[in-house]
Amino acid sequence: MFKKKKPFRKKPAKKPTGPAPDQPIRVRTPREGQVLGVVDQRLGASRMKVSCIDGKNRICKIPGKLTRSLWVREGNTVLVEPWEYGGDEKGNIIYKYSQAQVQWLRNKGYLKEVTDLEEF
C-alpha cells in the first residue's frame, strides 16, 4: 500500500559562473561608427543620457530587442552606436560592459582618453 520513500539527497553545489581570474577575457571592442560611453542619467522609457569618449553627450535608447535583456544603470560603461541622422545628439546602446571588461579596456588603452570615466 505505501510506497517506499527515497532517501533525501542534497543538491550539488552550483559551479561559479564567469571567467576564472587566470583565463583571458573576451571583450567586445568598438568597431567603425561605434563609441564607448558612460551612462550619466536615466531618463525613463529606456532612454539615457550618455557621455561618450568623443566628447559629446548623447541621448541614447536601448533598442526593442534588447530592452528586457540589457539592464543599464548610472555609471555603467556602454557601447554606443550613433544614429545616421542626428548622430551628434542621439544613438543606440548596444552593449554593456562588466567590471572586468572595463578594466581590460583601460589596460589596453581604449578608455585612457577620457578622464571623467573613472566613476566605475
N, C-alpha and C positions, 0 to 999 in steps of 0.2 A: 503494500500500500504506500508506504513512504519511500521517497527516493533518497538515496544517499547524497549528502551534500559534499561537494568538492571542497578540499581544504583551501583556506584563504591564501591567496598569493599577492605579494606586493607587486605593484607595477614597477618596471625597471626605470631607473632614473633617466631623465632626459639628457641627451648629449648637449653640450654647449653649442650655441649657434654662432655664426660669424667666423671670420678668418682667425686662425691662430696667430699669435704675435710674430712667429718666425716665418710665416708664409707671406708671399708677395700679395699685394692688394691690387685688384683691378679697378682702375679709376677711369671714368668717362671724362675725356678731355674735350675742351671746346673745339668745335670744327669751324669751318668758314661760315661767317654770319652769326655765330653764337658768342655770347659773352658771359662771364661769371658775375655774380652779384650777391648782395646780402639783403635780406628782407628787412626793411625799416619799420613798416606799419601794415597791419591788416585792415583792409577797407570794407570787407564784407562781400558776400556774393562771389566768392572765390577770386577776389581781386586783392592785389597787394602793391604797396609802394616799395620798389627795389632800387637800391643804389648800385650801379654797375661799375665795372672796372674802368670802362672808357670815360668815366666822369659824368655820366648822365643819369638822371633819376627817371625811372620809367614806372608807369602803372601797368603791372603785368597781371595776367589772369592765368588760371590753371585750366587747360583745355578740358572739354567734357569727358573724354575717355579716361583722363587721369584724375578727375575730381574726387572720387572715393578712395583711390589707392595712394594718392600723394598728399600727406599731411604736413603742411608747412607752417612754421611758427616764426615769430620775430627773431632775428639774429641768425637764422639758418642761411647757409651758403647754397645758392641755387644756380642752375644753368638756364640762361635766358636766351630765347630766340626772338630778336626784334621783328616787328611786323614789316612787311614790304613797304606799306604806305604808313607813314607816321611812325617810323622805326625809332626816332629820337624820343618819342613820348610813350609808346606802348610796345608790349611784347607778350610772349607766352613763356610760362615757367614749364620746362620740360623735364627737369631732373633735380632732385635734392641730394646733397652730399652728406655723408655721415661724418662723424668727428675724425675718424681715422683717414678718410679720404681727403678731408680738408687739410690735415697735417701733411699728407703726401703731396698735395698741390702746393703747399707752402714750401716744402723741401725742394721741389722741382722748379720753383720759381714762377708758377702761374699766378700766385697771389701776392708777390712781393711789390708789385706796382702800386697797390693801394694801401695807405697807412691806416685808414679807418675801418678796415676789415678785421681788426684784431678783437672784435666783440665776441667771436665764437669761442 
